Amino acid sequence: MWFSFWRSRDRFSLDHLRYLTDQLTKIQVVNEVNKDFVIEALRSIAELITYGDQHDTSYFEFFMEKQVVGEFVRILKLSRTISIPLQLLQTVGIMIQNLENYMFSNEHMNYLITHSFDFRNEELLSYYISFLRAISGKLNKNTISLLVKTCNDEVVSFPLYVEAIRFAFHEESMVRTAVRAVTLNVYHVGDDSVNRYITSAPHTDYFSNLVSFFRKQCINLNKLVYETLKNPVPDSTSTIISAVDEIEDNLYYFSDVISAGIPDVGRLITDSILMLLIFPILLPSLRIVAFNDMQSGVVTSLYLLCCILKIVKIKDLANTVVAALIYPLKSFTKCSGGNINGYASESQGQEDDNLDKCCSSGFHPQSLITRNNCSSSNMALREVLLAYVTNGDDLQVLGSLSLLATLLQTKELDESMLDGLGILPQRKQHKKLLLQALVGEASGEEQLFSSESSLMRDDIGCEFNVYLEKIQEQYGISFQPSGAGTSPRLARFQVLDALVSLFCRSNISAETLWNGGWLLRQLLPYSEAEFNRHHLDLLKVSYKNSASALEKEVKGFWPDVLITVLCDEWRKCKRAMESSCPPKEPKCILFPPQMFFSGEDIPEGSSFASGERMHELVKVFVLLHQLQIFTLGRALPEQPYIYPPGDLPANSRAQTSGLDLSAPKPGTEISLVNALPCRIAFERGKERHFSFLAFSVGTSGWLVLAEELPSKNSYGVVRVAAPLAGCNPRIDDKHSKWLHLRIRPSSLPFLDPAKSNTYGKLKTKAFIDGRWTLAFRNEESCKSALLMIHEEINFLSDEVHRRLKPLLNLETAVDLSSPSVRVPKDSSFQSTPPNSL
């Protein structure tokens, strides 16, 4: 009867709304017989109210007059099935989202919020959380007052907030995300009485619980990194990326909470991060260990410190972390109560078990190795970071550089704090000294205009002392800081010394060295008192060693692309050094190369392995060359100075064959006057007859197999072409008429950005060179072919070497970088764009 009557009237009329409401008021029990009607009635009422809100205000007036929400609450109380609460939450949620003038009145909304739903049903929980989020989206200073209870103008109850944060740490990420949206909507209302309620006990526990939850995520990330370093699997990257994304989402949530400007919240979060994570776990994990040990704890801790400082922009947090770097490791071991798994307290229970399990992954303080005949546990953490730069493995170096770079970029840090660490940027350092000189401070004037060594003249800033005292008094870390008496100038010298030492290391990747170059570029001093002759000499020696290694590549597998790669990397390096951010993000330290491909993917001695090595050597050489120019205070040219292309000899094989400067394409007609007949089988049992020719054109070279043209004597058509460089020709030991050639790709995969992922690692997994075996008519023909290849390879290599000669000679390169040196117009030097090579 209900459904037939339903169909007889206009479903969008006010009469239909009256009918549905009247039918709900008559229901005294909800059972299997009438539950479908109740569900449809609830859904239709939501649809009608939404329609009426846009077309006729009488709908909403009727809805409020009849207290329809009260009827919803009554129906909920009568219900014994899960389907009614599901529909009711959906109905109310839809109305809240769509009605412009809906008011949370008569305590009905708070009843729905606090009702004991059966949250074992995941769908019901999802609707409930969406319902809370919908309410929070309508909050302002007027509507929020209808959802709280007050006494003497102070909030004593706020069900929406209290019920929402019950699910703040739910296992389902979508639930956690929705709860955060609810809390942020509450925080950004800006109601003073609500803010006082939020920051009063026991509600402040929410913020410390947030940090505790975040700490568990950090520990889990460290486990993932450790397992990946120990045993990489195909999905390692995606698993770590997912964990990193969630960690960064948490930190951005902290930042959003702080941006609401609620008094004391920033302090609560700062104290929790310091006492639950940074002091007991992250800082103690920055210990020096044996270099053959996989120390994921160090790497993860460095990343997390970078991430926290970069995202959570709290002045006290940043300055306290910097001040803590002056303390020795044993200070924070004591802070953690001597428990090797970090911070411990009676209230943590299960979390301590998680920390205990994490000990096996290296995420806890251990004894440090000694350095300079002193106990490493007495070394300041700042000195530990520099020790990683000079002695650590690639990931430890990159992590330490990333932390120093992050601190340097942290705007919340006072300049005196950066100065105390020795990483105050060059421009700020000069500005500081200039201001000191202008106001008549002798030390500033002397440092600005004097080149005499005065490393111990400055004392650590008063701002630094404020935070050192705060660490002792507020956080109970009472050890005397081991670097408290170090002057900023001495600290700066130590940083520069560590960076120069880094550039003398041969076991560090080029990408990591680029980060070091960027940092050095920020710190380059104005006086030789800081950047001394010894530093310059070390950089020159390193540059010459790099130039010597690069020169050997002229005879290697890839001389034909060497100049192209060098010009391309020169432009990239210049852009990276002049950028406001370091070349690699801190998160890159969590993704070592072995995560992307194993040794089996790159056969030893393959052309790809040689190409990777060449690419590394070029990047290191370019960096060291540009640093030489930086140290002289000169501007970098857009492209490196190299000789222009030379003219082809009149009797070269390329010219006599009729080939131009472009690569030979299949179908191109060529002269076979210098070619040698041969046979080759590209398929088993199917030999083909070709004429073989090797030739070079400037810095390019090719191996060509051509078929003779029957109609044109001594001419043929190119069928197959392969790069000359890297072909490694060899006559077979048993068959003197057979010539073996290695056929490498014409280009390197890493030169194609489409073949690299977000972290700069190759997506390709298999790299296999091709092979040709050419059978000539007789032994003499085979030897002639071998000689032809060697001659053309020498022509190619000599041309590459000739063009690179200005760069490989330090004095010539430095002279050319001087603005007072005029480049001869007659062909001596040029700055060559890549597309003209």
Secondary structure, 3 states (H helix, E strand, C coil): CHHHHHHCCCCCCHHHHHHHHHHHHHCCCCCCCCHHHHHHHHHHHHHHHHHHHHHCHHHHHHHHHCCHHHHHHHHHHHCCCCHHHHHHHHHHHHHHHHCCCCCCCCCHHHHHHHCCCCCCCHHHHHHHHHHHHHHHCCCCCCCHHHCCEEECCEEEECHHHHHHHCCCCCCCHHHHHHHHHHHHHHHCCCCHHHHHHHCCCCCCHHHHHHHHHHHHHHHHHHHHHHHHHHCCCCCHHHHHHHHHHHHHHHHHHHHHHHHCCCCCHHHHHHHHHHHHHHHHHHCCCCCCCCCCCCCHHHHHHHHHHHHHHHHCCCHHHHHHHHHHCCCEHHHHHHHCCCCCCCCCCCCCCHHHHHHHHHHHHCCCCCCCCCECCECHHHCEHHHHHHHHHHHCCHHHHHHHHHHHHHHHHCCCCCHHHHHHHCCCCHHHHHHHHHHHHHCCCHHHHHHHHCCCCCCCCCCCCHHHHHHHHHHHHHHCCCCCCCCCCCCHHHHHHHHHHHHHHHHCCCCCCHHHHHHHHHHHHHHCCCCCCCCCHHHHHHHHHHHHHHHHHHHHHHHCCCHHHHHHHHHHHHHHHHHHHCCCCCCCCHHHHHCCHHHCCCHHHCCCCCHHHHHHHHHHHHHHHHHHHHHHHHHCCCCCCCCCEECCCCCCCCCCHHHHCCCCCCCCCCCCEEECCCCEEEEEEEECCEEEEEEEEEEEECCEEEEEEEEECCCCCCEEEEEEEEECCCCCCEECCCCCCEEEEEECCCCCHHHCHHHECCCCCECCCCCCCEEEEEEECCHHHHHHHHHHHHHHHHHHHHHHHHHHHHHHCHHHHHHHHCCCCCCCCCCCCEECCHHHC
